[in-house]
């Protein structure tokens, strides 16, 4: 018996491709995408996908990453709509106060995460050393 091809919803495929679903072509939004089709889109992106990735509109996770803030930071700032590359670049060129503040918060959180990871790695190394002794 032939193996059934796995399919995913367009929203799942769009998330895996880091694109904003409503900006994709209608045939993408209304069908299903197989794992093989997704792999092909990632390996050889069609023009619409290349254009979307370059110009947007971008989904929240991409906007947050490009602005170096969290998605929660975007929400706190009232940024709920997708942004284009030009809009993101304009914010980067002249960062408003909320962006400066959210970048600081995001960096503090990342620094604390790194500190905790290092502490946990030290704890595991100490535990391994004790178990050897």
N, C-alpha and C positions, 0 to 999 in steps of 0.2 A: 504494500500500500504506500502511495506517495506521501511524503511528509507535507503537511499543510503549511503554507507560507504564512508567517506571522505578519499581521497588519496592525497599524496603529492609527489613531484618530489624527486628523490634520493638526489639531492643537498640540498633540504630543510631538509630532514631527517638527512643527514650527519651533517648539521649545528646544528640541535637540539641535536645530539649525540656528538657534539664536536670532530668529526673525519674528516680527510682529505679525501674527496671523491675519488680521483684517487687511494688511497691505499685500498679502500674497495673491497670486492669480486665482480666479474663481475655481478653476479646475483643481487646484491644490486644496482649496478650502472645502470643496464639496465631496471629495473622494476619500479614499483611504490610501495610506502609504505603506508599502511593504518594507521590511528591513533591507532588502536588496535595493529597492528604489531610494531609500534614505542614504544608503552607502554610496550609491551612484551620485546623488545630489551633493553629498559631501566631497566626493572625489572629483567630480566634473560639474561644478555648479553652472546651471543655465544663466543666461544674462539677467533675468529677473531677480535671481537670488544674489548674484554679484552686486547688482544695483542696490538691492535692499540692504545688504550688509554694508555697503559703502555709504549710502545716503540716508537710510532710514525710511520711514520712522522705525525707531528701535524700541524693543520691549524694555520694561523697567530694569531687568537685571543687566542689560547691556548699557543702558543709560547710567545706572549706578556705577558700574565698573569703569566706564569712561570718565565719569566725574570723580572717581575715587571716593565714593561714599557708599553707605549701605542703602538697601531698598527702603528700610525704615526711615532713614534720613531723608530720602526723597518724599516719603509720605508726610513726615513732619513739616517739610517745606511746602507741602501742598502740590507737589509735582506728581500728578496722577495720570496724566496723558503721556503717550509715547512722544519722544522728541526726535527730531531729525539731527543729522550730523552737524548741520550748520547751527542749529539751536544749541547743541552741546558745545560746539566750538566757541560760540558767543559767550556762553556761561564761563567757559574756561578762560577766555581772553579777559573778561572783566568779571571776576567772581563776586557775586553778591554776598552779603554778610552771612546768610544762611549756609552758603556753600563752604565758606571759610570755616564756619563753626562745625559743620557736619564732617568736613575732612579731618579736623582736629579730633573730633569724637571717634571717628572711624579708625584713625591711626592709634589713638589711645587704646581702643578695644583690641586692635591687632597686636599691639605691643604687650598687652596683658595676656592675650592668648599665647603668644610666643614664650612669655615668662612662665606660664603654667605648663606649657609643653616641655620646656627645659627642666623645670622642677620635677615633672613626672618622669622624664628620661633619667634624671639623676637618681630618683627614687628606685626605678627599675634596675639601674646599674648597681646601686648599693645592695639591693635585694639579691641580685645575681651573684655579687661578690660574696655575700654572707652564705649563700647556698653552696658555693664552691669550697668555702673554708671549713 
